[in-house]
Amino acid sequence: MDSLLGYGNTLTDYLPVLFMYGALFIVMRYAHPTIELNFRKTFWVLYAGWAVGVFIGNYLFFLLGIMSFLPWLNNFLHTFVWIGFCLGFLYAGAHRNPLPEQFALFVIFSFIVKWGERTLLGTWELDHFVFVHGNLAYIVGWSLCDGLYPVISMALLKPLSSVVDGLTVNE
């Protein structure tokens, strides 16, 4: 059961995590309440790519020793709800903003979530990020990586737009 929920965690320990995602989603909605009609297909393509890709990637990074193990439920919620849905929604509203602003938004929101999951579930516990020691370096390092979401999304949407009609691509 530890590999599913995390050491000492129960299903009810995940309720505050879902509350945190929901609270941050409400903050995101304050800036833009809905996804524009012309961006909805792009949102779902990004959702699928990021959610599935990061879910698998998190486990592969664990096997490579560069990430701590995320229990399966934490990994699922983190990738399919937080990264796929919430960060996809954030990108839908921020994709026209200057890249430094987008980077900052993604880093800030990602840091809050990683710190929250660390506090609530005991995950994100590795004691280093690359060659920088300390758990804070680990959380900050992966949050900085999440700041690349807009750049990676733009880079992937451009070639996909030649195959999938109706995708919104920023230049």
Buried (B, 14 or more C-beta within 10 A) or exposed (E): EEEEBBEEBEEEBBEBBEEBBEEBBEEBEEEEEEBEEEBBBBBEBBBEBBBEBBBEBBBEBBEEEBBBBBBBBBBBBBBBBBBBBBBBBBBBBBBEBEBEEBBBBBBBBBBBBBBBBBEBBBBBBBEEBEEEEEBEBBBBBBBBBBBBBBEBBBEBBEEBBEEEEEBBBBE
